[in-house]
Amino acid sequence: MRVRAAALSPMAVSADVLAVPIYREDREFPADLADLDATSGGVISGAIDWGEFNLLEHYTALVDAGSLPSQKLLLVNGVRRGRGAWRARRIASTAVRRLQGRGATTLALWLRDGEDEDAFAAAIVGAQQGTYRPTSIYGRVRDTEAMKRSVEELILLGGPSQEAVDRAVLLAEGVEFGRTLANRASNDLFPERMADVARQLEADGCTVEVLGPPEMAALGMNALLGVGQGAEHEPRLIAVKLPGWDKRPDRRLAIVGKGVCFDSGGISLKPPERMEEMKHDKSGAAAVIAAARTVARLAPDTPLMAVAPMVENMPGANAQRPGDVVKAMNGKTVEVVNTDAEGRLILIDALHWAEREGATHLVDVATLTGAASVAFGELISPYFAKPREWGTAVQAAGDATGEWLWEMPLATEYRTSLDSAHADIVNSGSREGALIKSAVFINDFVTVPWVHMDIAGTAYLLSDRSWNPKGALGTGVSTLTRLSLDYAAGR
């Protein structure tokens, strides 16, 4: 998709479609909307009066543009949440998705409200997301040429400089790269293949290191290896270092992503319903690799490393059993009481390895707990921080790029509930407070500033929505990219 900014008013722009957000605060038309409605000959108020568009019922309405230069108007529900990147991203993705398969090739987007550069950048990411077709990976025969039609040019009215636009386009491409990785089937993308994907980043100037089982065993990564020991495809630990990593030994950020290419639950087998979604359990790894790729193209001197521990969690003859005890890389022993609490096991070895490699700050991203999805649904990603100031930096990056994060308390008082009679700690506690306890478990294995982000509810959609189709979303890529750039700048 081509993107350009234009210093034009919505009354003057000529496009196939002009997208106009109608906000829920617009109980009575404010001056800007009233002016546009009057210039159009009343098509906006007419659509609302006729019932073609209702903020309580409709996400969009496509109507003739009346006297405006554009051919059609697309009224878009601007949702409730305040101004800024989140709302801009949602509006743009909803608008572009509504035009999928239609004949519109140019879309002018008017955000109203004098949005800032971050909001425009988020809108570009959202617009790119709106073009996404999951069937483009494997369903090429199914899609007709008409179904593949999409917006080819986005015009941002009153938008930022072209330089800012170009940077946002790179970010949007990174989000879609991570999204496609997460959507790939488990028989197509397993640990060895993810390592092949990571090696492609060498073309962007990155250094890529891949550890196999012998190297990990020599380092004592028994928590990670234990999860993958029942699978045919052996585990890998992937590390992608940007050129800037070696230039800033005093300030290094490592982003660590959970990479379970398929999670059956192991011996603690999951129910069969919706188990096919467990190909998305690698969404954290997809996010950190995509973020590293994006940052390398935007600012290669950033002191960044992406770490992706990759496994399959399968109930094979050699699979890990409930009651097994493994020694993690940092020397602590873990009693595995639930083999379906596997993500935290691969993370603790990866996080400790990242520290040993010189990381001064850590962020992990993981589809870790069903509790996150139950508590926060598909819109909000909870996170835990040590110290809270480091969490504030991650939160700011999410806010700036249109990802909705929410701080949760790292209540270490729950640590006693993870005591084991046979080891230093158990890998899963009682259901009460399970979301918090998962973070408390990981906390036992990190010593530098760290944030844990649980994207179990936000990494993928269970069904089609007006703003995105069913499947992975590339969650976390934009936050991690912005965080890396801010971190390098000392913000």
N, C-alpha and C positions, 0 to 999 in steps of 0.2 A: 504494500500500500504506500502510495506517495503521500507525503504530508507537507503542507505549507501553511504559514501564518499569513493572514491578510488583514490590513488595517481598513476593514470595511464594516459598515453597519449591516444588520440583518435585512434592512429595507433595501440595500443596494446590491447585495451579493447575488450572483447568478450561478445556480447549481441545480443538479437534478432534484436534490432534496435539501431543505433547510431544517435542521433539527433544533427544536426549541424546548428547553426544559420548563415544565410547569411544576413549581414547588408547592408543597403542602402548606407553606406559609401564605400562598397566594389566594387567600379566601376572597379578596377583592384584587383585581388586577392592579399591580403597581404601574408607575408611569411608563417604564420601558416596555412592558408587555402590552399595556394599553395602546401605546404608539404603534407597535407592530400590528396589533389587531386592527387598528383603524386604517393603517396603510394597506393592509391586505383586503380590506372591505368586510371585515368582521368574521373572517373564516374561523378564527380561534374561538371566539365567544359562541359562534354558531355551532361548532363541533361540540362544545361543552353543553350548550342548551339542548341540542338534539340528543344528547346522551352518547355520542360517539366516543367521548373521552370523559372519564370520571376518575379522580385521584384515588378514590377508595376501591375502584374495581379494575382499572386498566393501566397497563404499563406504557402503552403507546397508542397513537392513532395517526394514521397516514391519510391526509386530506389534501385537496387541491389548494394551491397557494394563493388563489384569488389574484389580486392586482400586483403581487410581489414578482420580482424578476425570476425567482426560483420556480421550478415547476410544481413541486409539492412541498407541503409542510409535514414534518413528523413531530407530533407532540409527544414528549417523553416525560413520564412521571419522575420527578426529581427526588423522590423518597424523603424521609424525615430528617436524616442526620445532617448536622450543620455543614456549612460551606467548606470547600476545600477539596483535597485530592480524592478522598474516598467517594464523595458524591460525583465528582467529575469523571472518575474512572467508571463508575456504575452507569452514568448517563450515556457515556460514549459507547460502552460495550452493548448496552441495550439498543441504542440507535442503530449501530452497524448490524447487529444480529437481526434486527427487525427487517432489514433490507436484504438479507441473504436470499439469493434466488430470484430477486427482483431485477428490474432493468436499470436501476440507478447505479451510475458509476462514480458520480461526484457527490459528496456530502459536505455541506457547510454546517459546522457546529458552533452554536452560540451558547456559551456557558452562562451569560449574564453575570451579575453581581461583582464584576471586576475581579475575577479570580487571578491568583498569582501564578508564577512560573511553574511551581510544583503541581498545581491543579491542571495546567495545560499539559504538562508532561504525563501526568496520570491519565488524562483523557486520551493521549496517544496510545498508551499501553492498553487502556480499555478498548479503544477502537480496534486495535490489532487483535485483541482477544475476541471481539465480536465477529471477526472473519473466520474464526477457527471451525473446522469441520473434523471431528474425530475420525470419520471414515476416510480421511485423506491418507491415513497410515496404511490401512489394509483393505479398504472398501472401494478401490478405484473403479471397479466394474459397476458397482451399484449406483454411483452418482452419475446422473445425467449432466450434460453440459449446462442446462438451465439451472440445476441445483448448485452448480459450482460458481454461479455468478455472484459477485460481491462488489462492495465499494472499492474502487481503485484509487480514489484520491480523497483525502480529508483536508478540508479547509478550516483552519481555526480562526474564528473571527476575533480580532483584537489580541491575537496570540503573541508568544514570545519571539525572540530572535530566531533566525534560521539555524544558528549554531545550537541553541537550546533544543530546537525541534530535532535536529540530527542526532543529538545525544539521547533524546527520549526515544527515537526510533530504534537505536541500538539496544536500549533497555527493553523495549517491547519485543524485539527479536529474541533477546535472552529469555524473557518470560515464556515465549512460545517454544523455545528450544527445551527448556526445563519441563514444560507441559507435555511435549511430545515424548520425552524420555519417560516420564511417569506413566503415560498412557500405553506405552509399548507392552505387549503381552509377555508373560513370564517365560514362554518357550522361545521368545525372540531376544529378550534382554535379561540375561542372567549375569552372575558376577564377572565372568571372563569377558563378556561382551561389553559390560559397563566400563571395564578397564580399557577396552579398545576405543570406546567413545572418548574417554578421558585423554588418551594419547593423542587424539586429534588436536587438543589444545596446545600441543607443542608448536603447531603452526602459528599460534598467537604469542609465541615467545615464552610459554610456561615450561617449567620443568615438571615432568610427571614421573612419579615413583609408584610402583605396584608391588605389594608384598603378597606372596603366596603362603600357603600353610606352613612350609618349612621355615620361612623367615619369621612368620608370626609366632610359631612354636618356640623358636630360639629366643624371642623377646618376651615370652611368657604371656601371650595374649590368649589365655585359655578360656576367658569368658566369651570372647568373640568366636573362637574356634569351636567351642562347645555347641553354640547355636547351630552352626552349619554342618556338624559332623554326620548328620543323618541324610544329607542331600547328595545327589549325584554330582551336582555342580559345586565345586569347592569354593570356600570363601576367598575374598580378596580384600586387601586394604589399599585404597587408592588415595594418593596425595598429589595435589596439584599446587605447585608453588609459582607465584608470579615473580617476575624479575626483581620487584621491590623487596621481596622477602629477605634477601641477603644484605640489603642496604640499610635495614633498620633493626638491628638486633635488640634494641631497647624498646621497640614498639611493634609488636607483631600480632596480627589478628588471625585466628584459625576458626573457620566455620566448618562444623562437623554435621553431616547429614545421615540419618538412619537409612540404610540401604538394604531392606529385606525384599528381595526380588519376588518372592512369594512367601506368604505366611499362612501355612496351614494350621498353625498353633503348635505343631510338633505332636508329641505324645499327649499333651493337653489339647486335644483336637478341637478346632472351632466347629460350631454348627454348620451344616452345609449351606444354609440360606445365605446368599450374598457373598459366599466365599470367593467368587470370581473377582470381587473388588480388591482382594488382597494383592493383586499385581501392583496396586498403588502404594503398597507399603514401602516402596523405594522412593517416595516423593521427596523425602528430606535429602537423600543423596542426589537426586536429580536437581534439586534446588541449589545445592552448594556448587555442583559442577557447572550449572548454567550461570550462577552468579560469578564464579571465577572467570568463566569465558567472557562474560560481559565486562567485568572490571578490567580484564586484560586488554580489551579493545578500547576502553575509555581512558584508563590511566594505568599503564603497565607497571609503573614504579610503586604502586600500592603494596605495602607490606602484608600480603594476604596469602593464606594457604587454605585450600579446601580439602577436607578429609572425608572420604566416603567408605565406611566399612560395609562390605557387600556380602550377603549370605542368602541362602534359601533355608527356611525353617520347615523341615519335612519330617514325617514320622517313619524314617527308614529303620532298618535293622540295627543300625549303629547310632540311632538318634539319642539325644540327651534325654534322661528320664527325670521325673520329679523325685527329689531326694538326692540327686547328684550334687557333689560339691566341687567347685572349680576355683582355682586361684587366678585372680585378675592380674594384669600386668603390674599394678602397683603393690602387689603382695598380699592384698586382702582376699580372704576366702568368701565365697558366695554359695549359699545353699539354694539350689534351684527348686523351689516348691511349685512353680508354674512355668512350664516351657513356653506358654503363650505370652509371658512377660519377657520376651526375648530382646526387644529393641534396646532396653536399658543395658542389657549385657554387652551388646556390641558397641554401644556408645561409650561405656566406661573405659574400655581398652583404647578406643580411638581417641577419646579426650586426653587420657593420660599420655598416649604416644605423642599427641600434638603438643602437650606441655613439654615433653622431653625434647621435642624438636625446636623448642624455643618460643612457643606461643606465650604472649603476655596477657592476652585476652581471648576468651572463647565464647562462641555461640553455637549451640546445637539446635537443629531443627528436625523434628521427628513426628511421624504419625504414631504417637506412642500409646495413647489410652483411649478406650471407648468412653471413658468418663469425660474427656474433653469435649467430645461430640455431644454427649448427653447434656452437659452443663452449658455449652456455648453455641451449639448448633453449627451451621455452615458459614456464618458470617465472621465470627470472632475467634482469634487464636489466643489462648491464654499463654502467659509466659511467667517464668520465675527468674529472679535475679539475685546475684551475690557479687558485689554489693548492689543496692537499689539504684545507685547513681549510674552504673553500667546499664542497668535495665532501662533507665530513662533515655539513654542514647539510642538503644534499640527501638524503644517506643517512638522516639522522634523520627527515626528512619521510616518506620511503618506509616506514621501519620503523613509524612511528606510524600509518600508514594502511593497512598490509597489502600494500604492494608490495615485492617482493624485489629489491633493488639490490646490485650487487657492484662494488667499485672495481677498475679496471684501471690499470696503470702508463702514464702518459703519457711513453713512452720517446722523447724527442726525438732520441736517438741514431740513430733510423731516418730522420731528416730527409734525410740524404744520399741515401737510396734513392729520394727523390722529386725529385732534381735533374733538370733538363731541359737538353738541348743547345740548345734554341731559346727557352726562356722562363724565368721565375723558378722554376717548379715544375710538375710533372706532376700530373694529378688522380688517378692510380692507380698504385700500385707493384706489386711482385711479390706472389704469393699468400701467401708466408711472412709471418706477422705482419700480415695484411691488416686485421684489426680494429683493431689499435693504430695502424697507418699511416693509417687513415682519420681518426682523431682528431688525429694529428700534422699531417696536412694542414690541418685546420680551425684548429688552434692557430696556424698561421702568419698568421691573419687576425684574431685577437682580441687585445686589449691589456688588458682589465679581467678581474677574476675571472670564471671561466667553467667550466661543467660541460657535457659532452656525454654524453647518454644514448641508447644505441642500443637501440631496442625492436623490432628486426626479428624477433626470435623471440617476443616477448611481446605484440605488438600484436593478434594474432589467432590463433585456433586453426584448425588444418588439418582437424580433425574434432571431432565431439561428444565432450565429456567429462562426467563426472558433475557437475561444478560449473558448467559453462557450455556453451552450444551452439557449434557451428562458427561462425567469423567473428570480428569485432572485439570487443574487450573494454573499450574506454575506458581503455587503459593510459596511465598518466602523469597523468591528470586529478587523482586524489586526492593524489598526491605534489606536484604543482605548486600545488594549492590550499593544502595545508598549509604548503608552503615559503613561499608568498606571505604567508600570515598570520603565520608565525613571523618572517619577514624584517621585516615592518612593525612587529612588536613588539620588534625588536632582538635576537631569539634566534638 
